């Protein structure tokens, strides 16, 4: 789930930042812990989806971008399920 180029602490920080950015972009309110979870799981989801198209994002910037994209996807999916 975590990119081999970054450690756990960096994954938590970058995941939290990606989740927070997605929260602002999607105009939702989840809290810090959920932002971290959304960012980390979102990065795994986005990397899997992008990998199907041959796109590979690496390093902390790639993890941030993937986390943002994936967190937005997860927020949108959660909204669709709730409605």
trRosetta pair geometry for C-beta under 8 A, 3 or more apart (Angstrom, degrees):
i j d omega theta_ij theta_ji phi_ij phi_ji
1 40 7.0 47 150 163 116 94
1 41 7.5 -34 -161 -107 124 51
1 43 7.9 95 171 85 74 96
1 44 4.5 -35 -147 -88 77 137
2 6 7.0 -116 175 76 100 87
2 8 7.1 -42 -125 -94 167 59
2 11 4.9 -44 -130 -99 117 152
2 40 7.4 -28 -87 -155 84 100
2 44 7.9 -44 -56 -73 36 102
3 6 5.3 49 78 25 102 96
3 11 7.5 170 34 -95 80 104
3 43 7.4 -81 -27 154 102 131
3 47 7.7 -179 -74 -89 95 156
3 58 6.6 153 -160 -140 134 60
3 59 7.7 -96 143 -10 152 9
3 62 7.3 123 -101 90 161 108
3 63 5.2 -114 6 -83 141 115
5 58 6.0 77 4 -177 151 93
5 59 5.7 -62 113 -90 150 43
5 60 7.7 -122 111 -42 109 61
6 10 4.1 -116 -177 95 107 133
6 11 5.7 139 113 -59 114 76
6 14 6.9 -15 168 10 163 145
6 59 7.5 97 -47 -163 106 33
6 60 5.7 109 -85 -84 134 79
6 63 6.0 -46 10 -27 149 162
7 10 5.0 95 54 15 71 102
7 11 6.8 -123 106 -9 37 92
8 11 5.4 -54 -145 34 31 114
8 12 6.5 31 156 -19 65 103
9 12 5.9 -54 -154 34 31 110
9 13 6.5 25 152 -13 65 108
10 13 5.7 -57 -144 41 33 108
10 14 5.8 23 161 -10 70 112
10 60 6.4 -89 176 -106 124 112
11 14 6.2 -56 -133 46 24 102
11 15 5.6 29 161 -22 62 115
11 40 6.0 64 162 -113 100 106
11 43 8.0 -132 -151 48 90 157
11 63 7.2 -102 -115 -178 68 146
12 15 5.8 -54 -136 40 22 112
12 16 6.2 26 159 -21 59 107
12 36 5.8 4 -158 -153 72 122
12 40 7.3 -12 -97 -66 45 125
13 16 5.9 -56 -150 34 26 111
13 17 6.5 22 153 -15 62 107
14 17 5.6 -54 -148 39 33 112
14 18 6.2 34 153 -19 67 106
14 39 6.9 -175 118 157 58 132
14 43 8.0 54 116 -67 108 149
14 60 5.7 -146 -92 -159 145 88
14 63 5.2 46 134 111 149 118
14 64 5.2 -104 -167 -77 104 81
14 67 6.4 156 138 -2 89 158
15 18 5.7 -53 -143 39 30 110
15 19 6.1 31 156 -18 65 108
15 35 7.8 141 135 132 72 67
15 36 5.0 67 109 -159 108 59
15 37 7.6 80 155 -41 126 8
15 38 7.7 152 175 75 90 50
15 39 3.2 146 -175 101 60 112
15 40 3.8 1 -128 -54 149 75
15 42 7.8 144 -146 43 85 95
15 43 6.5 -93 -102 -10 89 127
15 63 7.9 -63 -63 156 68 107
15 67 5.5 -149 -117 -137 55 143
16 19 5.7 -55 -144 39 28 111
16 20 6.2 30 155 -20 63 107
16 32 6.6 9 -146 -167 115 78
16 35 5.3 65 -149 111 60 105
16 36 4.2 -13 -81 -87 82 81
16 39 5.8 -118 -41 23 17 153
17 20 5.7 -53 -145 36 29 112
17 21 6.4 31 155 -18 64 105
17 39 6.9 97 56 -125 47 156
17 64 6.4 -30 95 -129 116 105
17 67 7.8 77 78 98 73 143
18 21 5.8 -53 -147 36 30 111
18 22 6.3 29 153 -17 64 107
18 38 7.7 -149 105 107 89 83
18 39 3.6 125 70 -136 101 106
18 42 6.5 -159 130 77 125 129
18 43 6.7 78 86 -58 170 101
18 63 7.6 -111 -47 135 143 70
18 64 5.3 -168 -75 -151 103 55
18 65 8.0 -97 -117 -19 117 8
18 66 7.8 -22 -137 79 154 52
18 67 2.9 38 143 112 172 118
18 68 4.6 -120 -154 -56 88 64
18 70 7.8 28 151 52 133 92
18 71 5.7 154 136 -8 92 137
19 22 5.7 -56 -146 39 31 111
19 23 6.2 37 152 -25 65 105
19 30 7.4 -90 169 72 111 135
19 34 7.1 180 177 117 140 57
19 35 3.1 148 114 -176 123 64
19 36 5.9 -104 17 -46 151 19
19 37 7.2 79 -98 54 152 47
19 38 4.1 116 -122 71 108 102
19 39 3.6 -93 -33 -38 90 97
19 40 8.0 -22 -45 -4 119 63
19 42 7.0 156 -84 13 77 136
19 67 6.9 -68 -41 162 64 109
19 71 5.0 -170 -107 -125 58 152
20 23 5.4 -51 -147 33 32 116
20 24 6.5 30 154 -16 64 102
20 32 7.9 0 -77 -118 106 60
20 35 4.8 40 -59 -164 65 145
20 39 7.7 -8 0 -59 64 129
21 24 5.8 -54 -151 36 31 109
21 25 6.2 29 152 -17 65 110
21 68 5.2 -36 90 -114 125 110
21 71 7.8 110 71 69 79 141
22 25 5.6 -56 -142 41 32 112
22 26 5.8 12 164 -2 69 114
22 35 7.8 164 53 -141 96 82
22 38 6.4 -132 70 133 141 129
22 39 7.3 -180 11 -83 125 75
22 42 6.9 -136 -39 -123 164 174
22 67 7.7 -122 -28 135 125 73
22 68 5.3 176 -61 -149 94 59
22 71 3.5 -166 6 104 169 118
22 72 4.7 -139 -141 -59 107 69
22 75 6.1 173 151 -13 113 136
23 26 6.3 -62 -133 50 22 96
23 28 5.3 -100 -146 69 70 84
23 29 6.9 87 -172 -96 115 29
23 30 5.8 -123 -109 21 124 103
23 35 5.8 -56 -27 -103 135 106
23 38 7.7 116 -55 69 94 155
23 71 7.6 -56 -38 150 67 129
23 75 7.4 170 -93 -89 53 148
24 27 7.4 19 -178 -75 29 45
25 68 7.6 73 7 -169 149 102
25 72 6.3 -40 92 -97 130 114
26 72 5.8 171 -57 -128 120 75
26 75 4.6 73 141 115 174 153
26 76 7.1 -130 -128 -56 131 76
28 75 5.6 -157 3 -154 156 129
30 34 3.7 -112 155 94 112 135
30 35 5.9 146 83 -55 113 70
30 38 6.8 65 97 -21 166 139
30 75 8.0 -113 -43 -106 136 106
31 34 5.0 81 63 19 84 105
31 35 6.8 -144 97 -13 40 91
32 35 5.6 -57 -148 32 29 115
32 36 6.7 29 156 -19 64 102
33 36 5.9 -54 -156 31 32 111
33 37 6.6 28 150 -14 65 106
34 37 5.5 -53 -146 40 37 112
34 38 6.0 39 154 -20 69 107
35 38 5.7 -54 -142 40 28 111
35 39 6.1 30 157 -20 63 109
35 71 7.7 31 -153 -146 59 145
36 39 5.8 -57 -147 37 27 111
36 40 6.3 18 159 -12 64 109
37 40 6.2 -61 -145 40 27 104
37 41 6.0 10 165 -2 66 114
38 41 6.3 -61 -134 49 23 99
38 42 5.3 30 162 -27 62 120
38 67 8.0 99 120 -178 66 86
38 70 7.8 170 168 111 67 85
38 71 4.1 77 148 -131 102 100
38 74 5.5 -166 -143 79 90 140
38 75 6.9 37 -148 -54 140 90
39 42 5.6 -53 -132 40 19 115
39 43 6.4 27 160 -26 58 102
39 67 4.1 27 -167 -177 76 123
39 68 7.6 5 -125 -64 84 45
39 70 7.8 103 -149 76 30 105
39 71 5.4 -12 -83 -63 48 133
40 43 5.9 -50 -153 26 27 111
40 44 7.0 23 150 -13 59 103
40 67 6.9 -1 -68 -122 24 112
41 44 5.7 -54 -156 36 38 112
41 45 6.3 37 148 -19 69 106
41 70 6.9 -157 110 143 56 126
41 71 7.9 104 71 -88 77 70
41 74 6.6 78 100 -78 110 156
42 45 5.6 -54 -144 38 34 111
42 46 6.0 28 159 -15 69 109
42 66 7.3 159 125 137 78 65
42 67 5.0 86 87 -158 106 50
42 68 7.3 155 130 13 138 6
42 69 7.0 163 165 78 105 51
42 70 2.7 148 176 103 67 97
42 71 3.5 -62 -63 -50 167 60
42 72 7.4 93 -149 15 136 52
42 73 6.7 147 -138 45 93 94
42 74 5.4 -107 -87 -2 94 125
43 46 6.0 -55 -139 42 27 107
43 47 6.1 29 159 -20 63 109
43 63 5.5 13 -141 -162 142 71
43 66 4.4 76 -141 108 70 104
43 67 3.9 -19 -63 -76 97 74
43 70 5.4 -140 -46 29 22 146
44 47 5.9 -55 -143 37 26 110
44 48 6.4 27 156 -19 62 107
44 70 6.9 115 49 -151 47 164
45 48 5.9 -59 -153 35 28 110
45 49 6.4 21 154 -13 65 109
45 70 4.1 135 63 -143 99 113
45 73 6.2 -145 120 78 136 135
45 74 6.7 141 25 -55 161 102
46 49 5.7 -56 -144 41 33 109
46 50 5.9 27 159 -14 68 110
46 57 7.9 -10 122 30 109 139
46 65 7.9 -150 134 119 151 66
46 66 4.0 175 91 -165 125 75
46 67 7.1 -128 26 -56 137 18
46 69 4.3 106 -120 86 141 108
46 70 3.5 -111 -25 -54 102 97
46 73 6.9 161 -74 9 86 135
47 50 5.9 -56 -136 44 27 106
47 51 5.9 37 157 -29 62 109
47 56 7.9 41 -151 -137 88 56
47 57 6.6 -117 -104 47 85 98
47 66 5.1 30 -55 -159 80 147
47 70 7.6 -25 -5 -57 66 136
48 51 5.7 -53 -146 32 25 117
48 52 7.1 34 152 -27 58 98
49 52 5.9 -48 -162 19 34 114
49 53 7.6 12 148 0 61 103
49 70 7.8 165 19 -94 122 88
49 73 7.8 153 -9 -77 159 171
50 53 5.9 -67 -161 45 43 101
50 55 4.0 -77 177 78 99 108
50 56 7.3 157 122 -79 111 28
50 57 6.5 26 102 -7 160 104
50 66 6.9 -100 8 -114 142 102
50 69 7.9 70 -48 94 120 155
51 54 7.4 52 -166 -77 36 16
51 55 7.0 -103 -73 63 30 60
51 56 6.6 54 -101 -88 77 73
56 62 7.8 6 144 -161 56 148
57 61 7.9 -117 -176 103 102 68
57 62 3.0 171 163 -164 86 106
57 63 7.1 174 125 -50 108 35
57 65 5.8 -129 -154 70 152 116
57 66 5.0 178 71 -46 144 113
58 62 4.7 71 43 30 18 158
58 63 8.0 8 -170 -39 24 79
59 62 5.1 96 54 13 71 103
59 63 6.9 -128 104 -6 37 93
60 63 5.5 -54 -146 38 34 114
60 64 6.3 38 153 -23 66 103
61 64 5.6 -50 -148 34 33 113
61 65 6.4 31 153 -16 65 104
62 65 5.7 -53 -145 38 32 109
62 66 6.0 29 156 -14 66 109
63 66 5.8 -55 -141 43 27 109
63 67 5.9 32 156 -23 63 110
64 67 5.7 -55 -144 37 26 113
64 68 6.4 28 156 -20 62 106
65 68 5.8 -54 -149 34 29 111
65 69 6.4 25 155 -14 64 107
66 69 5.8 -55 -145 40 31 109
66 70 5.9 25 159 -14 66 114
67 70 5.9 -59 -139 44 25 108
67 71 5.9 26 161 -21 64 110
68 71 6.0 -55 -140 36 24 109
68 72 6.5 26 157 -19 60 106
69 72 5.9 -59 -155 35 27 111
69 73 6.5 28 149 -18 63 107
70 73 5.5 -52 -149 35 35 114
70 74 6.3 33 153 -18 67 105
71 74 5.6 -52 -145 38 34 111
71 75 6.3 36 154 -20 66 104
72 75 5.8 -52 -145 36 30 111
72 76 6.3 29 155 -16 64 108
73 76 5.9 -58 -148 39 28 110
73 77 6.2 28 153 -19 65 109
74 77 5.6 -52 -142 38 31 112
74 78 6.3 34 156 -21 64 105
75 78 5.7 -54 -149 36 30 112
75 79 6.5 30 152 -19 63 104
76 79 5.7 -53 -150 34 32 112
76 80 6.5 33 152 -20 64 105
77 80 5.7 -54 -149 35 33 112
77 81 6.4 32 154 -19 66 106
78 81 5.8 -54 -146 36 32 110
78 82 6.3 29 157 -17 65 110
79 82 5.9 -59 -146 39 30 110
79 83 6.5 18 160 -13 64 111
80 83 6.3 -65 -148 38 27 103
